[in-house]
Amino acid sequence: MSNELCWLTARELARRIRAREVSCVEVMQAHLAQIECLNPQVNAIVTLDADGALKKAADADRALASGNVCGPLHGLPIAHKDLQETRGMRTTYGSPIYRDFIPDVNSLLVDRLQSAGALSIGKTNVPEFGAGSQTFNPVFGATRNPYDLTKTCGGSSGGAAVALACGMMPIADGSDMGGSLRNPANFCNVVGFRPSPGRVPDYPAKFGWQTLSVDGPMARTVGDAALVLSAMAGPDERSPIALQDPGELFARPLERDFKGARIAWASDCWGLPFEPEVRRIVDAQSRVFETLGCVVEQVEPDLSDADEIFKALRAWSFEASRSEDYQNHRSQLKDTVLWNIEAGQTLTGPQLGRIEQKRTALYQRVREFMQAYEFLILPVSQVLPFDVNTPYPTEINGVPMTTYIDWMKSCYYISVTGLPAISVPCGFSQTGLPVGIQIVGRYRDDWGVLQLGNAYESETECWKKQPLFTSRVSCV
């Protein structure tokens, strides 16, 4: 089986399956061959049920032949992020504590993807409990960047990004608190979309009202990410913040005329340090948006207190969600997870109350700013992909990083706003490392973000540059 099928867009692959131009089994065989060939070098997919995947593909073919109504993802292989509980499939959270945990239920996200026809084949690698934007853990080790195997793929949805970039699966799911959908997409030349809180309902969840962490789609193109979102999104009464818009809205054509659309270009980025090559590549993209007809202005909203807000809410979340593991398995937790939990233990009710006041004030400032500008654009990450053996950058352009997450402020500042944001491929460094651009939209304007991302992608087509090592290995 040729690996040509592995490089088709998900939309095209789904169309061919529905038209009976290719069978689900053929699609599955091609992707399993790609996994067998490439995964040993990148370590993206950490649990794989090949026999079960082929059986599911045969069942999907029979369903199609019998004339059953098939979902938009019918026959498409997917491996779920190893934080998503998947019935009958090992789900470790990247932790030795859960090395052998096999859930007996699906998360709502997995249920929705399967109901849309996606075929679950395994799990993708994550940092321990998703903590940090570098994908490594004591259970499976590190996942490597396919554009340079000595570099990190980012995280925490790192395994998903690499599997996409290597043609090992056409669609993926991920989650994002401080950049975990956007950062690995940026590092691996794929698309990662952080939707508005509540756009993709979360269940089961200990914290049904929280808005800092969201689930969302990853893909090689913006159109494919929208397709996956159409299956993920939609109301569910089990999530108290679930938005009521039906997911099918995101299956519409993405084309739009952007003439006159006002864009705020964050030229200073709140004084954050960046590697010069990142800024050079991203800043050069302003002319692309001008070509689209956009009005680009060098201005940015006031995000004062974003750092304090994010770190406090993150620490509170870790303490609340991992307290039992801390009490019973403290010696098996990595130091950065311990730091987050212990920081959460010191928080008081009055402190959290003041944090919520500051976040509310920040939201109102940004809301007023975005009344004048439809989109905000800035880099995704502050650095290029770094050495895979380095847990996190300790300095950027001579500026020391205080904590293991400080190098991701360009992402987690946006998380605090609650606005939808997407990472779209925008270029490569002189050494061939991917760089992405971050497009942020107005409150709950997920559709507008996808439309602008699609228009930008159509102009640049950076997503078409495959990792060089994949062409050097015969996967036929």
Secondary structure as GFF3:
##gff-version 3
##sequence-region A 1 476
A	DSSP	three_ten_helix	3	7	.	.	.	ID=ss1
A	DSSP	alpha_helix	10	18	.	.	.	ID=ss2
A	DSSP	alpha_helix	24	42	.	.	.	ID=ss3
A	DSSP	beta_strand	45	48	.	.	.	ID=ss4
A	DSSP	alpha_helix	50	65	.	.	.	ID=ss5
A	DSSP	beta_strand	77	81	.	.	.	ID=ss6
A	DSSP	three_ten_helix	96	98	.	.	.	ID=ss7
A	DSSP	alpha_helix	108	115	.	.	.	ID=ss8
A	DSSP	beta_strand	119	124	.	.	.	ID=ss9
A	DSSP	three_ten_helix	128	130	.	.	.	ID=ss10
A	DSSP	beta_strand	136	137	.	.	.	ID=ss11
A	DSSP	beta_strand	141	142	.	.	.	ID=ss12
A	DSSP	beta_strand	144	145	.	.	.	ID=ss13
A	DSSP	beta_strand	148	152	.	.	.	ID=ss14
A	DSSP	alpha_helix	158	165	.	.	.	ID=ss15
A	DSSP	beta_strand	171	176	.	.	.	ID=ss16
A	DSSP	alpha_helix	182	188	.	.	.	ID=ss17
A	DSSP	beta_strand	191	194	.	.	.	ID=ss18
A	DSSP	beta_strand	214	219	.	.	.	ID=ss19
A	DSSP	alpha_helix	222	232	.	.	.	ID=ss20
A	DSSP	three_ten_helix	247	251	.	.	.	ID=ss21
A	DSSP	beta_strand	262	265	.	.	.	ID=ss22
A	DSSP	three_ten_helix	269	271	.	.	.	ID=ss23
A	DSSP	alpha_helix	276	283	.	.	.	ID=ss24
A	DSSP	alpha_helix	286	291	.	.	.	ID=ss25
A	DSSP	beta_strand	295	298	.	.	.	ID=ss26
A	DSSP	alpha_helix	306	329	.	.	.	ID=ss27
A	DSSP	three_ten_helix	330	332	.	.	.	ID=ss28
A	DSSP	alpha_helix	335	345	.	.	.	ID=ss29
A	DSSP	alpha_helix	349	370	.	.	.	ID=ss30
A	DSSP	beta_strand	375	379	.	.	.	ID=ss31
A	DSSP	beta_strand	395	396	.	.	.	ID=ss32
A	DSSP	beta_strand	399	400	.	.	.	ID=ss33
A	DSSP	three_ten_helix	406	408	.	.	.	ID=ss34
A	DSSP	alpha_helix	409	417	.	.	.	ID=ss35
A	DSSP	beta_strand	421	428	.	.	.	ID=ss36
A	DSSP	beta_strand	434	441	.	.	.	ID=ss37
A	DSSP	alpha_helix	446	460	.	.	.	ID=ss38
A	DSSP	three_ten_helix	462	464	.	.	.	ID=ss39
A	DSSP	alpha_helix	468	472	.	.	.	ID=ss40
###
